[in-house]
Amino acid sequence: MRAPKSRPETDVLDCIIIGSGLSGICMGISLSSDIYGLLSGRQPTFVILEKAPLGETWRDNSYRGAA
């Protein structure tokens, strides 16, 4: 996994997404879509934060009846 690039203090994020599960990734894709750029006139800036390695929840928990 790559280390995040450092940002100058003057940069402001439009959105912080907590969790890189399916919902977090879909939110990032949604923010990257053209509709948000058309509405605001610019592409929104965002970051996805995750505490654990990708897929950690499914490895650590068992769900009865799920694959």
mmCIF file of the N, C-alpha and C atoms, coordinates in Angstrom:
data_MODEL
# 
_entry.id   MODEL 
# 
loop_
_atom_site.group_PDB 
_atom_site.id 
_atom_site.type_symbol 
_atom_site.label_atom_id 
_atom_site.label_alt_id 
_atom_site.label_comp_id 
_atom_site.label_asym_id 
_atom_site.label_entity_id 
_atom_site.label_seq_id 
_atom_site.pdbx_PDB_ins_code 
_atom_site.Cartn_x 
_atom_site.Cartn_y 
_atom_site.Cartn_z 
_atom_site.occupancy 
_atom_site.B_iso_or_equiv 
_atom_site.pdbx_formal_charge 
_atom_site.auth_seq_id 
_atom_site.auth_comp_id 
_atom_site.auth_asym_id 
_atom_site.auth_atom_id 
_atom_site.pdbx_PDB_model_num 
ATOM 1   N N  . MET A 1 1  ? 0.836   -1.169  0.000   1.00 0.00 ? 1  MET A N  1 
ATOM 2   C CA . MET A 1 1  ? 0.000   0.000   0.000   1.00 0.00 ? 1  MET A CA 1 
ATOM 3   C C  . MET A 1 1  ? 0.887   1.240   0.000   1.00 0.00 ? 1  MET A C  1 
ATOM 4   N N  . ARG A 1 2  ? 0.532   2.213   -0.813  1.00 0.00 ? 2  ARG A N  1 
ATOM 5   C CA . ARG A 1 2  ? 1.339   3.421   -0.918  1.00 0.00 ? 2  ARG A CA 1 
ATOM 6   C C  . ARG A 1 2  ? 1.068   4.362   0.252   1.00 0.00 ? 2  ARG A C  1 
ATOM 7   N N  . ALA A 1 3  ? 2.087   5.084   0.629   1.00 0.00 ? 3  ALA A N  1 
ATOM 8   C CA . ALA A 1 3  ? 1.912   6.111   1.662   1.00 0.00 ? 3  ALA A CA 1 
ATOM 9   C C  . ALA A 1 3  ? 1.200   7.305   1.037   1.00 0.00 ? 3  ALA A C  1 
ATOM 10  N N  . PRO A 1 4  ? 0.286   7.933   1.778   1.00 0.00 ? 4  PRO A N  1 
ATOM 11  C CA . PRO A 1 4  ? -0.416  9.087   1.219   1.00 0.00 ? 4  PRO A CA 1 
ATOM 12  C C  . PRO A 1 4  ? 0.531   10.240  0.971   1.00 0.00 ? 4  PRO A C  1 
ATOM 13  N N  . LYS A 1 5  ? 0.257   11.011  -0.073  1.00 0.00 ? 5  LYS A N  1 
ATOM 14  C CA . LYS A 1 5  ? 1.061   12.182  -0.359  1.00 0.00 ? 5  LYS A CA 1 
ATOM 15  C C  . LYS A 1 5  ? 0.751   13.242  0.687   1.00 0.00 ? 5  LYS A C  1 
ATOM 16  N N  . SER A 1 6  ? 1.792   13.970  1.088   1.00 0.00 ? 6  SER A N  1 
ATOM 17  C CA . SER A 1 6  ? 1.545   15.026  2.066   1.00 0.00 ? 6  SER A CA 1 
ATOM 18  C C  . SER A 1 6  ? 0.850   16.192  1.374   1.00 0.00 ? 6  SER A C  1 
ATOM 19  N N  . ARG A 1 7  ? -0.053  16.832  2.098   1.00 0.00 ? 7  ARG A N  1 
ATOM 20  C CA . ARG A 1 7  ? -0.822  17.947  1.554   1.00 0.00 ? 7  ARG A CA 1 
ATOM 21  C C  . ARG A 1 7  ? -0.429  19.230  2.283   1.00 0.00 ? 7  ARG A C  1 
ATOM 22  N N  . PRO A 1 8  ? -0.299  20.312  1.537   1.00 0.00 ? 8  PRO A N  1 
ATOM 23  C CA . PRO A 1 8  ? -0.079  21.594  2.220   1.00 0.00 ? 8  PRO A CA 1 
ATOM 24  C C  . PRO A 1 8  ? -1.279  21.931  3.093   1.00 0.00 ? 8  PRO A C  1 
ATOM 25  N N  . GLU A 1 9  ? -1.062  22.683  4.149   1.00 0.00 ? 9  GLU A N  1 
ATOM 26  C CA . GLU A 1 9  ? -2.143  23.022  5.067   1.00 0.00 ? 9  GLU A CA 1 
ATOM 27  C C  . GLU A 1 9  ? -3.234  23.857  4.407   1.00 0.00 ? 9  GLU A C  1 
ATOM 28  N N  . THR A 1 10 ? -2.928  24.469  3.273   1.00 0.00 ? 10 THR A N  1 
ATOM 29  C CA . THR A 1 10 ? -3.919  25.308  2.609   1.00 0.00 ? 10 THR A CA 1 
ATOM 30  C C  . THR A 1 10 ? -4.942  24.489  1.834   1.00 0.00 ? 10 THR A C  1 
ATOM 31  N N  . ASP A 1 11 ? -4.652  23.222  1.558   1.00 0.00 ? 11 ASP A N  1 
ATOM 32  C CA . ASP A 1 11 ? -5.605  22.362  0.842   1.00 0.00 ? 11 ASP A CA 1 
ATOM 33  C C  . ASP A 1 11 ? -6.790  22.044  1.740   1.00 0.00 ? 11 ASP A C  1 
ATOM 34  N N  . VAL A 1 12 ? -7.969  22.090  1.179   1.00 0.00 ? 12 VAL A N  1 
ATOM 35  C CA . VAL A 1 12 ? -9.174  21.758  1.917   1.00 0.00 ? 12 VAL A CA 1 
ATOM 36  C C  . VAL A 1 12 ? -9.887  20.647  1.164   1.00 0.00 ? 12 VAL A C  1 
ATOM 37  N N  . LEU A 1 13 ? -10.274 19.603  1.891   1.00 0.00 ? 13 LEU A N  1 
ATOM 38  C CA . LEU A 1 13 ? -11.012 18.509  1.284   1.00 0.00 ? 13 LEU A CA 1 
ATOM 39  C C  . LEU A 1 13 ? -12.500 18.823  1.314   1.00 0.00 ? 13 LEU A C  1 
ATOM 40  N N  . ASP A 1 14 ? -13.188 18.448  0.251   1.00 0.00 ? 14 ASP A N  1 
ATOM 41  C CA . ASP A 1 14 ? -14.635 18.598  0.218   1.00 0.00 ? 14 ASP A CA 1 
ATOM 42  C C  . ASP A 1 14 ? -15.318 17.493  1.003   1.00 0.00 ? 14 ASP A C  1 
ATOM 43  N N  . CYS A 1 15 ? -14.676 16.322  1.067   1.00 0.00 ? 15 CYS A N  1 
ATOM 44  C CA . CYS A 1 15 ? -15.325 15.175  1.696   1.00 0.00 ? 15 CYS A CA 1 
ATOM 45  C C  . CYS A 1 15 ? -14.267 14.230  2.258   1.00 0.00 ? 15 CYS A C  1 
ATOM 46  N N  . ILE A 1 16 ? -14.555 13.657  3.431   1.00 0.00 ? 16 ILE A N  1 
ATOM 47  C CA . ILE A 1 16 ? -13.735 12.600  4.007   1.00 0.00 ? 16 ILE A CA 1 
ATOM 48  C C  . ILE A 1 16 ? -14.633 11.379  4.136   1.00 0.00 ? 16 ILE A C  1 
ATOM 49  N N  . ILE A 1 17 ? -14.243 10.296  3.488   1.00 0.00 ? 17 ILE A N  1 
ATOM 50  C CA . ILE A 1 17 ? -15.016 9.054   3.526   1.00 0.00 ? 17 ILE A CA 1 
ATOM 51  C C  . ILE A 1 17 ? -14.339 8.127   4.518   1.00 0.00 ? 17 ILE A C  1 
ATOM 52  N N  . ILE A 1 18 ? -15.077 7.680   5.518   1.00 0.00 ? 18 ILE A N  1 
ATOM 53  C CA . ILE A 1 18 ? -14.530 6.799   6.545   1.00 0.00 ? 18 ILE A CA 1 
ATOM 54  C C  . ILE A 1 18 ? -14.909 5.366   6.210   1.00 0.00 ? 18 ILE A C  1 
ATOM 55  N N  . GLY A 1 19 ? -13.923 4.544   5.911   1.00 0.00 ? 19 GLY A N  1 
ATOM 56  C CA . GLY A 1 19 ? -14.149 3.141   5.592   1.00 0.00 ? 19 GLY A CA 1 
ATOM 57  C C  . GLY A 1 19 ? -14.025 2.878   4.105   1.00 0.00 ? 19 GLY A C  1 
ATOM 58  N N  . SER A 1 20 ? -13.229 1.873   3.763   1.00 0.00 ? 20 SER A N  1 
ATOM 59  C CA . SER A 1 20 ? -13.030 1.533   2.353   1.00 0.00 ? 20 SER A CA 1 
ATOM 60  C C  . SER A 1 20 ? -13.775 0.259   1.984   1.00 0.00 ? 20 SER A C  1 
ATOM 61  N N  . GLY A 1 21 ? -14.909 0.046   2.647   1.00 0.00 ? 21 GLY A N  1 
ATOM 62  C CA . GLY A 1 21 ? -15.774 -1.067  2.261   1.00 0.00 ? 21 GLY A CA 1 
ATOM 63  C C  . GLY A 1 21 ? -16.503 -0.728  0.966   1.00 0.00 ? 21 GLY A C  1 
ATOM 64  N N  . LEU A 1 22 ? -17.457 -1.549  0.621   1.00 0.00 ? 22 LEU A N  1 
ATOM 65  C CA . LEU A 1 22 ? -18.196 -1.351  -0.624  1.00 0.00 ? 22 LEU A CA 1 
ATOM 66  C C  . LEU A 1 22 ? -18.842 0.034   -0.672  1.00 0.00 ? 22 LEU A C  1 
ATOM 67  N N  . SER A 1 23 ? -19.446 0.461   0.413   1.00 0.00 ? 23 SER A N  1 
ATOM 68  C CA . SER A 1 23 ? -20.111 1.772   0.437   1.00 0.00 ? 23 SER A CA 1 
ATOM 69  C C  . SER A 1 23 ? -19.118 2.913   0.280   1.00 0.00 ? 23 SER A C  1 
ATOM 70  N N  . GLY A 1 24 ? -17.972 2.816   0.949   1.00 0.00 ? 24 GLY A N  1 
ATOM 71  C CA . GLY A 1 24 ? -16.969 3.863   0.841   1.00 0.00 ? 24 GLY A CA 1 
ATOM 72  C C  . GLY A 1 24 ? -16.398 3.979   -0.553  1.00 0.00 ? 24 GLY A C  1 
ATOM 73  N N  . ILE A 1 25 ? -16.128 2.846   -1.175  1.00 0.00 ? 25 ILE A N  1 
ATOM 74  C CA . ILE A 1 25 ? -15.601 2.854   -2.537  1.00 0.00 ? 25 ILE A CA 1 
ATOM 75  C C  . ILE A 1 25 ? -16.649 3.391   -3.509  1.00 0.00 ? 25 ILE A C  1 
ATOM 76  N N  . CYS A 1 26 ? -17.904 2.983   -3.331  1.00 0.00 ? 26 CYS A N  1 
ATOM 77  C CA . CYS A 1 26 ? -18.986 3.483   -4.193  1.00 0.00 ? 26 CYS A CA 1 
ATOM 78  C C  . CYS A 1 26 ? -19.167 4.988   -4.021  1.00 0.00 ? 26 CYS A C  1 
ATOM 79  N N  . MET A 1 27 ? -19.012 5.487   -2.806  1.00 0.00 ? 27 MET A N  1 
ATOM 80  C CA . MET A 1 27 ? -19.113 6.928   -2.583  1.00 0.00 ? 27 MET A CA 1 
ATOM 81  C C  . MET A 1 27 ? -17.994 7.659   -3.315  1.00 0.00 ? 27 MET A C  1 
ATOM 82  N N  . GLY A 1 28 ? -16.794 7.119   -3.284  1.00 0.00 ? 28 GLY A N  1 
ATOM 83  C CA . GLY A 1 28 ? -15.684 7.724   -4.015  1.00 0.00 ? 28 GLY A CA 1 
ATOM 84  C C  . GLY A 1 28 ? -15.942 7.746   -5.509  1.00 0.00 ? 28 GLY A C  1 
ATOM 85  N N  . ILE A 1 29 ? -16.490 6.654   -6.030  1.00 0.00 ? 29 ILE A N  1 
ATOM 86  C CA . ILE A 1 29 ? -16.830 6.602   -7.455  1.00 0.00 ? 29 ILE A CA 1 
ATOM 87  C C  . ILE A 1 29 ? -17.910 7.628   -7.766  1.00 0.00 ? 29 ILE A C  1 
ATOM 88  N N  . SER A 1 30 ? -18.907 7.719   -6.888  1.00 0.00 ? 30 SER A N  1 
ATOM 89  C CA . SER A 1 30 ? -19.990 8.676   -7.085  1.00 0.00 ? 30 SER A CA 1 
ATOM 90  C C  . SER A 1 30 ? -19.471 10.116  -7.078  1.00 0.00 ? 30 SER A C  1 
ATOM 91  N N  . LEU A 1 31 ? -18.573 10.430  -6.156  1.00 0.00 ? 31 LEU A N  1 
ATOM 92  C CA . LEU A 1 31 ? -18.004 11.778  -6.102  1.00 0.00 ? 31 LEU A CA 1 
ATOM 93  C C  . LEU A 1 31 ? -17.158 12.087  -7.339  1.00 0.00 ? 31 LEU A C  1 
ATOM 94  N N  . SER A 1 32 ? -16.570 11.049  -7.923  1.00 0.00 ? 32 SER A N  1 
ATOM 95  C CA . SER A 1 32 ? -15.735 11.239  -9.103  1.00 0.00 ? 32 SER A CA 1 
ATOM 96  C C  . SER A 1 32 ? -16.545 11.356  -10.389 1.00 0.00 ? 32 SER A C  1 
ATOM 97  N N  . SER A 1 33 ? -17.842 11.084  -10.307 1.00 0.00 ? 33 SER A N  1 
ATOM 98  C CA . SER A 1 33 ? -18.659 11.120  -11.522 1.00 0.00 ? 33 SER A CA 1 
ATOM 99  C C  . SER A 1 33 ? -18.810 12.552  -12.016 1.00 0.00 ? 33 SER A C  1 
ATOM 100 N N  . ASP A 1 34 ? -19.233 12.676  -13.241 1.00 0.00 ? 34 ASP A N  1 
ATOM 101 C CA . ASP A 1 34 ? -19.329 13.974  -13.891 1.00 0.00 ? 34 ASP A CA 1 
ATOM 102 C C  . ASP A 1 34 ? -20.379 14.886  -13.293 1.00 0.00 ? 34 ASP A C  1 
ATOM 103 N N  . ILE A 1 35 ? -21.428 14.365  -12.700 1.00 0.00 ? 35 ILE A N  1 
ATOM 104 C CA . ILE A 1 35 ? -22.525 15.206  -12.223 1.00 0.00 ? 35 ILE A CA 1 
ATOM 105 C C  . ILE A 1 35 ? -22.063 16.201  -11.161 1.00 0.00 ? 35 ILE A C  1 
ATOM 106 N N  . TYR A 1 36 ? -21.182 15.788  -10.249 1.00 0.00 ? 36 TYR A N  1 
ATOM 107 C CA . TYR A 1 36 ? -20.710 16.703  -9.216  1.00 0.00 ? 36 TYR A CA 1 
ATOM 108 C C  . TYR A 1 36 ? -19.837 17.806  -9.806  1.00 0.00 ? 36 TYR A C  1 
ATOM 109 N N  . GLY A 1 37 ? -19.047 17.459  -10.787 1.00 0.00 ? 37 GLY A N  1 
ATOM 110 C CA . GLY A 1 37 ? -18.232 18.468  -11.463 1.00 0.00 ? 37 GLY A CA 1 
ATOM 111 C C  . GLY A 1 37 ? -19.071 19.465  -12.226 1.00 0.00 ? 37 GLY A C  1 
ATOM 112 N N  . LEU A 1 38 ? -20.155 19.000  -12.818 1.00 0.00 ? 38 LEU A N  1 
ATOM 113 C CA . LEU A 1 38 ? -21.037 19.900  -13.557 1.00 0.00 ? 38 LEU A CA 1 
ATOM 114 C C  . LEU A 1 38 ? -21.759 20.862  -12.626 1.00 0.00 ? 38 LEU A C  1 
ATOM 115 N N  . LEU A 1 39 ? -22.168 20.383  -11.456 1.00 0.00 ? 39 LEU A N  1 
ATOM 116 C CA . LEU A 1 39 ? -22.913 21.224  -10.530 1.00 0.00 ? 39 LEU A CA 1 
ATOM 117 C C  . LEU A 1 39 ? -22.043 22.302  -9.890  1.00 0.00 ? 39 LEU A C  1 
ATOM 118 N N  . SER A 1 40 ? -20.823 21.958  -9.530  1.00 0.00 ? 40 SER A N  1 
ATOM 119 C CA . SER A 1 40 ? -19.970 22.913  -8.813  1.00 0.00 ? 40 SER A CA 1 
ATOM 120 C C  . SER A 1 40 ? -18.961 23.608  -9.715  1.00 0.00 ? 40 SER A C  1 
ATOM 121 N N  . GLY A 1 41 ? -18.767 23.115  -10.907 1.00 0.00 ? 41 GLY A N  1 
ATOM 122 C CA . GLY A 1 41 ? -17.784 23.716  -11.805 1.00 0.00 ? 41 GLY A CA 1 
ATOM 123 C C  . GLY A 1 41 ? -16.375 23.207  -11.595 1.00 0.00 ? 41 GLY A C  1 
ATOM 124 N N  . ARG A 1 42 ? -16.195 22.289  -10.662 1.00 0.00 ? 42 ARG A N  1 
ATOM 125 C CA . ARG A 1 42 ? -14.870 21.701  -10.418 1.00 0.00 ? 42 ARG A CA 1 
ATOM 126 C C  . ARG A 1 42 ? -15.039 20.302  -9.834  1.00 0.00 ? 42 ARG A C  1 
ATOM 127 N N  . GLN A 1 43 ? -13.997 19.521  -9.929  1.00 0.00 ? 43 GLN A N  1 
ATOM 128 C CA . GLN A 1 43 ? -14.026 18.159  -9.389  1.00 0.00 ? 43 GLN A CA 1 
ATOM 129 C C  . GLN A 1 43 ? -13.825 18.213  -7.871  1.00 0.00 ? 43 GLN A C  1 
ATOM 130 N N  . PRO A 1 44 ? -14.673 17.549  -7.093  1.00 0.00 ? 44 PRO A N  1 
ATOM 131 C CA . PRO A 1 44 ? -14.508 17.582  -5.640  1.00 0.00 ? 44 PRO A CA 1 
ATOM 132 C C  . PRO A 1 44 ? -13.256 16.823  -5.193  1.00 0.00 ? 44 PRO A C  1 
ATOM 133 N N  . THR A 1 45 ? -12.655 17.272  -4.109  1.00 0.00 ? 45 THR A N  1 
ATOM 134 C CA . THR A 1 45 ? -11.505 16.574  -3.543  1.00 0.00 ? 45 THR A CA 1 
ATOM 135 C C  . THR A 1 45 ? -11.982 15.766  -2.339  1.00 0.00 ? 45 THR A C  1 
ATOM 136 N N  . PHE A 1 46 ? -11.485 14.538  -2.255  1.00 0.00 ? 46 PHE A N  1 
ATOM 137 C CA . PHE A 1 46 ? -11.886 13.674  -1.147  1.00 0.00 ? 46 PHE A CA 1 
ATOM 138 C C  . PHE A 1 46 ? -10.783 12.681  -0.842  1.00 0.00 ? 46 PHE A C  1 
ATOM 139 N N  . VAL A 1 47 ? -10.878 12.073  0.328   1.00 0.00 ? 47 VAL A N  1 
ATOM 140 C CA . VAL A 1 47 ? -9.939  11.033  0.736   1.00 0.00 ? 47 VAL A CA 1 
ATOM 141 C C  . VAL A 1 47 ? -10.757 9.917   1.378   1.00 0.00 ? 47 VAL A C  1 
ATOM 142 N N  . ILE A 1 48 ? -10.323 8.677   1.172   1.00 0.00 ? 48 ILE A N  1 
ATOM 143 C CA . ILE A 1 48 ? -10.964 7.523   1.810   1.00 0.00 ? 48 ILE A CA 1 
ATOM 144 C C  . ILE A 1 48 ? -10.009 7.023   2.893   1.00 0.00 ? 48 ILE A C  1 
ATOM 145 N N  . LEU A 1 49 ? -10.481 7.008   4.136   1.00 0.00 ? 49 LEU A N  1 
ATOM 146 C CA . LEU A 1 49 ? -9.659  6.568   5.271   1.00 0.00 ? 49 LEU A CA 1 
ATOM 147 C C  . LEU A 1 49 ? -10.101 5.178   5.709   1.00 0.00 ? 49 LEU A C  1 
ATOM 148 N N  . GLU A 1 50 ? -9.138  4.326   6.003   1.00 0.00 ? 50 GLU A N  1 
ATOM 149 C CA . GLU A 1 50 ? -9.427  2.971   6.456   1.00 0.00 ? 50 GLU A CA 1 
ATOM 150 C C  . GLU A 1 50 ? -8.454  2.605   7.562   1.00 0.00 ? 50 GLU A C  1 
ATOM 151 N N  . LYS A 1 51 ? -8.966  2.088   8.661   1.00 0.00 ? 51 LYS A N  1 
ATOM 152 C CA . LYS A 1 51 ? -8.134  1.712   9.802   1.00 0.00 ? 51 LYS A CA 1 
ATOM 153 C C  . LYS A 1 51 ? -7.398  0.392   9.539   1.00 0.00 ? 51 LYS A C  1 
ATOM 154 N N  . ALA A 1 52 ? -8.086  -0.556  8.972   1.00 0.00 ? 52 ALA A N  1 
ATOM 155 C CA . ALA A 1 52 ? -7.538  -1.902  8.776   1.00 0.00 ? 52 ALA A CA 1 
ATOM 156 C C  . ALA A 1 52 ? -7.205  -2.127  7.298   1.00 0.00 ? 52 ALA A C  1 
ATOM 157 N N  . PRO A 1 53 ? -6.420  -3.167  7.019   1.00 0.00 ? 53 PRO A N  1 
ATOM 158 C CA . PRO A 1 53 ? -6.191  -3.518  5.615   1.00 0.00 ? 53 PRO A CA 1 
ATOM 159 C C  . PRO A 1 53 ? -7.515  -3.837  4.919   1.00 0.00 ? 53 PRO A C  1 
ATOM 160 N N  . LEU A 1 54 ? -7.542  -3.663  3.638   1.00 0.00 ? 54 LEU A N  1 
ATOM 161 C CA . LEU A 1 54 ? -8.753  -3.887  2.852   1.00 0.00 ? 54 LEU A CA 1 
ATOM 162 C C  . LEU A 1 54 ? -9.272  -5.307  3.057   1.00 0.00 ? 54 LEU A C  1 
ATOM 163 N N  . GLY A 1 55 ? -10.539 -5.443  3.314   1.00 0.00 ? 55 GLY A N  1 
ATOM 164 C CA . GLY A 1 55 ? -11.159 -6.747  3.502   1.00 0.00 ? 55 GLY A CA 1 
ATOM 165 C C  . GLY A 1 55 ? -11.067 -7.294  4.911   1.00 0.00 ? 55 GLY A C  1 
ATOM 166 N N  . GLU A 1 56 ? -10.603 -6.500  5.838   1.00 0.00 ? 56 GLU A N  1 
ATOM 167 C CA . GLU A 1 56 ? -10.384 -6.963  7.206   1.00 0.00 ? 56 GLU A CA 1 
ATOM 168 C C  . GLU A 1 56 ? -11.677 -7.415  7.887   1.00 0.00 ? 56 GLU A C  1 
ATOM 169 N N  . THR A 1 57 ? -12.768 -6.711  7.677   1.00 0.00 ? 57 THR A N  1 
ATOM 170 C CA . THR A 1 57 ? -14.029 -7.064  8.333   1.00 0.00 ? 57 THR A CA 1 
ATOM 171 C C  . THR A 1 57 ? -14.462 -8.473  7.958   1.00 0.00 ? 57 THR A C  1 
ATOM 172 N N  . TRP A 1 58 ? -14.367 -8.822  6.697   1.00 0.00 ? 58 TRP A N  1 
ATOM 173 C CA . TRP A 1 58 ? -14.810 -10.145 6.246   1.00 0.00 ? 58 TRP A CA 1 
ATOM 174 C C  . TRP A 1 58 ? -13.883 -11.244 6.758   1.00 0.00 ? 58 TRP A C  1 
ATOM 175 N N  . ARG A 1 59 ? -12.612 -10.915 6.988   1.00 0.00 ? 59 ARG A N  1 
ATOM 176 C CA . ARG A 1 59 ? -11.683 -11.914 7.510   1.00 0.00 ? 59 ARG A CA 1 
ATOM 177 C C  . ARG A 1 59 ? -11.910 -12.144 8.994   1.00 0.00 ? 59 ARG A C  1 
ATOM 178 N N  . ASP A 1 60 ? -12.172 -11.078 9.746   1.00 0.00 ? 60 ASP A N  1 
ATOM 179 C CA . ASP A 1 60 ? -12.288 -11.166 11.201  1.00 0.00 ? 60 ASP A CA 1 
ATOM 180 C C  . ASP A 1 60 ? -13.650 -11.644 11.689  1.00 0.00 ? 60 ASP A C  1 
ATOM 181 N N  . ASN A 1 61 ? -14.690 -11.454 10.922  1.00 0.00 ? 61 ASN A N  1 
ATOM 182 C CA . ASN A 1 61 ? -16.055 -11.793 11.352  1.00 0.00 ? 61 ASN A CA 1 
ATOM 183 C C  . ASN A 1 61 ? -16.618 -12.917 10.500  1.00 0.00 ? 61 ASN A C  1 
ATOM 184 N N  . SER A 1 62 ? -17.438 -13.718 11.128  1.00 0.00 ? 62 SER A N  1 
ATOM 185 C CA . SER A 1 62 ? -18.130 -14.766 10.358  1.00 0.00 ? 62 SER A CA 1 
ATOM 186 C C  . SER A 1 62 ? -19.618 -14.425 10.333  1.00 0.00 ? 62 SER A C  1 
ATOM 187 N N  . TYR A 1 63 ? -20.207 -14.588 9.193   1.00 0.00 ? 63 TYR A N  1 
ATOM 188 C CA . TYR A 1 63 ? -21.613 -14.269 9.005   1.00 0.00 ? 63 TYR A CA 1 
ATOM 189 C C  . TYR A 1 63 ? -22.344 -15.569 8.637   1.00 0.00 ? 63 TYR A C  1 
ATOM 190 N N  . ARG A 1 64 ? -23.206 -16.004 9.505   1.00 0.00 ? 64 ARG A N  1 
ATOM 191 C CA . ARG A 1 64 ? -23.932 -17.258 9.294   1.00 0.00 ? 64 ARG A CA 1 
ATOM 192 C C  . ARG A 1 64 ? -24.768 -17.188 8.021   1.00 0.00 ? 64 ARG A C  1 
ATOM 193 N N  . GLY A 1 65 ? -24.590 -18.143 7.145   1.00 0.00 ? 65 GLY A N  1 
ATOM 194 C CA . GLY A 1 65 ? -25.345 -18.201 5.901   1.00 0.00 ? 65 GLY A CA 1 
ATOM 195 C C  . GLY A 1 65 ? -24.691 -17.458 4.750   1.00 0.00 ? 65 GLY A C  1 
ATOM 196 N N  . ALA A 1 66 ? -23.649 -16.673 5.042   1.00 0.00 ? 66 ALA A N  1 
ATOM 197 C CA . ALA A 1 66 ? -22.953 -15.970 3.963   1.00 0.00 ? 66 ALA A CA 1 
ATOM 198 C C  . ALA A 1 66 ? -21.806 -16.851 3.464   1.00 0.00 ? 66 ALA A C  1 
ATOM 199 N N  . ALA A 1 67 ? -21.388 -16.614 2.258   1.00 0.00 ? 67 ALA A N  1 
ATOM 200 C CA . ALA A 1 67 ? -20.303 -17.401 1.677   1.00 0.00 ? 67 ALA A CA 1 
ATOM 201 C C  . ALA A 1 67 ? -19.112 -17.250 2.495   1.00 0.00 ? 67 ALA A C  1 
# 
